[in-house]
Amino acid sequence: MSDDRTTSNPRPSGLAIDFSGDGRTGTEQAASPFKIDFGGAAPTAPAEPTTAAAVPLTGTHDRGRTEAKVIIVGSGPAGLTAAIYAARANLEPIVLAGSAPGGQLMITSDVENYPGFPDGIQGPDLMATFRAQAERFGTHIVDVDIERVDFSARPFRLWARGVEYKAQAVIVATGASALWLGLDSETRLRGRGVSACATCDGFFFRGKEIAVVGGGDTALEEATFLTRFATKVHLLHRRDGFRGSKIMVDRAKANPKIEMHYNTKVEEVLGEAHVEGLRVSDTTTGAERTMDAEGLFIAIGYKPNTDVFKDWLEVDDKGYLTVRDETGSKIEGVFIAGDVHDHRYRQAVTAAGEGCKAAIDAERWLESVGVVEESTAAAW
Ligand SMILES: Cc1cc2nc3c(=O)[nH]c(=O)nc-3n(C[C@H](O)[C@H](O)[C@H](O)COP(=O)(O)OP(=O)(O)OC[C@H]3O[C@@H](n4cnc5c(N)ncnc54)[C@H](O)[C@@H]3O)c2cc1C
């Protein structure tokens, strides 16, 4: 996120990576290098999925191969790092990138904590470099959401838009989606003062008055963390008491920089180019007022993208996938990486690290079952 409130988001980029899947590159895309459709609803799968050859494909549908030693589901930092490693091990992976190619970093602007970029980098630019690096080594990327899987036997089978994909190993890197309030003004000002990640963006609010929305431990923890930077943190909750643990509530209450606002609902985020304030209402009386704030952190939770896998893989009490032995799952040959299981760190660099580990584990497992020859391991 940028603290230069006049900066548009995302900044125009010199990079021209084809996220569209239609084969256009270079100058054709220069005006809008990141052709991402975040809003597109996933099409409904046909009752009887068929093989690729039987389905006439148009638009961004796949026109390439549908079978691979490894299929990676998801194209955030975890998925694309797994692809780089798998591709360099000659596994010729397919990445099924989802309807949000590039993942969560596509909706933020400045990323200042990813190593290797001392001046920071825009989220979409960072993910364009990930993607270019994965493609350079022969990764085949298709921007589709997986709608159904069958992990009962190998080859594992996955379906997207009526196309059946087959793989000897699968890496699940479908991430998690931040929950938002659902206000138009909130969407418009995302990356311009509205954020869902205090660890990532708190630094940009040094010396500013800001607000945090939420009633659980995450909101209490983020509000407390943000007092390191902000002059004042308004903690807004719709109810008359916090759901969070007593110790977190007490800690927040004792912090002189935090002001608690109970029965308070955000109706609108004010500002054109950046956050300038909030219009809030009292949930008991309906009375409205405005509040000063130059930043708004939404801390109402995350939804891990696990629906497709729930019948096959274990999930924890929060709905995140459960890993066994670092990146494994309860099904041999199915590996897990990134925010889809990690609700502790939730960072691009940790997700990328897990993508690396999952690819190495997948490659070693493929060796162990004789799908690839042992010499391949030298590629690391
Ligand atoms: C506003 C914001 C700002 C952030 N800023 C920073 C920052 O500055 N620094 C930092 O380190 N981290 C930051 N983060 C956190 C970081 O973005 C995540 O930790 C990281 O992106 C997780 O990577 P991932 O690959 O596990 O998942 P994601 O990035 O969530 O990617 C998931 C991928 O899975 C795909 N997918 C989902 N479902 C399906 C499906 N059914 N079929 C196929 N594909 C599917 C999606 O299309 C997407 O490509 C920020 C997060 C947010 C929300």
The ligand as an SDF file (V2000), in Angstrom:
LIG
                    3D

 53 58  0  0  0  0  0  0  0  0999 V2000
   -4.4600   -6.2710    1.0160 C   0  0  0  0  0  0  0  0  0  0  0  0
   -3.3200   -7.2360    1.2120 C   0  0  0  0  0  0  0  0  0  0  0  0
   -2.0110   -6.7510    1.2270 C   0  0  0  0  0  0  0  0  0  0  0  0
   -0.9600   -7.6310    1.4310 C   0  0  0  0  0  0  0  0  0  0  0  0
    0.2990   -7.1310    1.4320 N   0  0  0  0  0  0  0  0  0  0  0  0
    1.3500   -7.9660    1.6520 C   0  0  0  0  0  0  0  0  0  0  0  0
    2.6910   -7.4630    1.6800 C   0  0  0  0  0  0  0  0  0  0  0  0
    2.9230   -6.2660    1.5470 O   0  0  0  0  0  0  0  0  0  0  0  0
    3.6830   -8.3680    1.9010 N   0  0  0  0  0  0  0  0  0  0  0  0
    3.4500   -9.7060    2.0880 C   0  0  0  0  0  0  0  0  0  0  0  0
    4.4100  -10.4710    2.2680 O   0  0  0  0  0  0  0  0  0  0  0  0
    2.1940  -10.2000    2.0670 N   0  0  0  0  0  0  0  0  0  0  0  0
    1.1440   -9.3650    1.8600 C   0  0  0  0  0  0  0  0  0  0  0  0
   -0.1300   -9.8600    1.8690 N   0  0  0  0  0  0  0  0  0  0  0  0
   -0.3180  -11.2900    2.1330 C   0  0  0  0  0  0  0  0  0  0  0  0
    0.0200  -12.1050    0.8780 C   0  0  0  0  0  0  0  0  0  0  0  0
   -0.6570  -11.5570   -0.2170 O   0  0  0  0  0  0  0  0  0  0  0  0
   -0.3760  -13.5620    1.0690 C   0  0  0  0  0  0  0  0  0  0  0  0
    0.2350  -14.0790    2.2350 O   0  0  0  0  0  0  0  0  0  0  0  0
    0.0690  -14.4050   -0.1260 C   0  0  0  0  0  0  0  0  0  0  0  0
   -0.4570  -13.8780   -1.3150 O   0  0  0  0  0  0  0  0  0  0  0  0
   -0.3650  -15.8660    0.0150 C   0  0  0  0  0  0  0  0  0  0  0  0
    0.0490  -16.5450   -1.1210 O   0  0  0  0  0  0  0  0  0  0  0  0
   -0.6640  -17.8910   -1.6200 P   0  0  0  0  0  0  0  0  0  0  0  0
    0.0390  -18.2550   -2.8770 O   0  0  0  0  0  0  0  0  0  0  0  0
   -0.6820  -18.8700   -0.5160 O   0  0  0  0  0  0  0  0  0  0  0  0
   -2.1770  -17.5310   -1.8860 O   0  0  0  0  0  0  0  0  0  0  0  0
   -2.9110  -16.3750   -2.6970 P   0  0  0  0  0  0  0  0  0  0  0  0
   -2.0230  -15.2140   -2.9670 O   0  0  0  0  0  0  0  0  0  0  0  0
   -4.1660  -16.1510   -1.9540 O   0  0  0  0  0  0  0  0  0  0  0  0
   -3.2250  -17.0510   -4.1000 O   0  0  0  0  0  0  0  0  0  0  0  0
   -4.2030  -18.0500   -4.2050 C   0  0  0  0  0  0  0  0  0  0  0  0
   -4.3440  -18.4410   -5.6520 C   0  0  0  0  0  0  0  0  0  0  0  0
   -5.2340  -19.5640   -5.7220 O   0  0  0  0  0  0  0  0  0  0  0  0
   -6.1280  -19.3790   -6.7980 C   0  0  0  0  0  0  0  0  0  0  0  0
   -7.3370  -20.1620   -6.5410 N   0  0  0  0  0  0  0  0  0  0  0  0
   -8.2260  -20.0820   -5.5220 C   0  0  0  0  0  0  0  0  0  0  0  0
   -9.2210  -20.9960   -5.6680 N   0  0  0  0  0  0  0  0  0  0  0  0
   -8.9180  -21.6710   -6.8030 C   0  0  0  0  0  0  0  0  0  0  0  0
   -9.5470  -22.7450   -7.5160 C   0  0  0  0  0  0  0  0  0  0  0  0
  -10.6870  -23.3160   -7.0930 N   0  0  0  0  0  0  0  0  0  0  0  0
   -8.9630  -23.1980   -8.6580 N   0  0  0  0  0  0  0  0  0  0  0  0
   -7.8090  -22.6480   -9.1050 C   0  0  0  0  0  0  0  0  0  0  0  0
   -7.1710  -21.6480   -8.4730 N   0  0  0  0  0  0  0  0  0  0  0  0
   -7.7290  -21.1670   -7.3520 C   0  0  0  0  0  0  0  0  0  0  0  0
   -6.3560  -17.8810   -6.8740 C   0  0  0  0  0  0  0  0  0  0  0  0
   -6.7900  -17.5150   -8.1790 O   0  0  0  0  0  0  0  0  0  0  0  0
   -4.9450  -17.3740   -6.5710 C   0  0  0  0  0  0  0  0  0  0  0  0
   -4.2050  -17.3350   -7.7550 O   0  0  0  0  0  0  0  0  0  0  0  0
   -1.2110   -9.0070    1.6360 C   0  0  0  0  0  0  0  0  0  0  0  0
   -2.5170   -9.4980    1.6000 C   0  0  0  0  0  0  0  0  0  0  0  0
   -3.5630   -8.6260    1.3940 C   0  0  0  0  0  0  0  0  0  0  0  0
   -4.9720   -9.1620    1.3430 C   0  0  0  0  0  0  0  0  0  0  0  0
  1  2  1  0
  2  3  1  0
  2 52  2  0
  3  4  2  0
  4  5  1  0
  4 50  1  0
  5  6  2  0
  6  7  1  0
  6 13  1  0
  7  8  2  0
  7  9  1  0
  9 10  1  0
 10 11  2  0
 10 12  1  0
 12 13  2  0
 13 14  1  0
 14 15  1  0
 14 50  1  0
 15 16  1  0
 16 17  1  0
 16 18  1  0
 18 19  1  0
 18 20  1  0
 20 21  1  0
 20 22  1  0
 22 23  1  0
 23 24  1  0
 24 25  2  0
 24 26  1  0
 24 27  1  0
 27 28  1  0
 28 29  2  0
 28 30  1  0
 28 31  1  0
 31 32  1  0
 32 33  1  0
 33 34  1  0
 33 48  1  0
 34 35  1  0
 35 36  1  0
 35 46  1  0
 36 37  1  0
 36 45  1  0
 37 38  2  0
 38 39  1  0
 39 40  1  0
 39 45  2  0
 40 41  1  0
 40 42  2  0
 42 43  1  0
 43 44  2  0
 44 45  1  0
 46 47  1  0
 46 48  1  0
 48 49  1  0
 50 51  2  0
 51 52  1  0
 52 53  1  0
M  END
$$$$
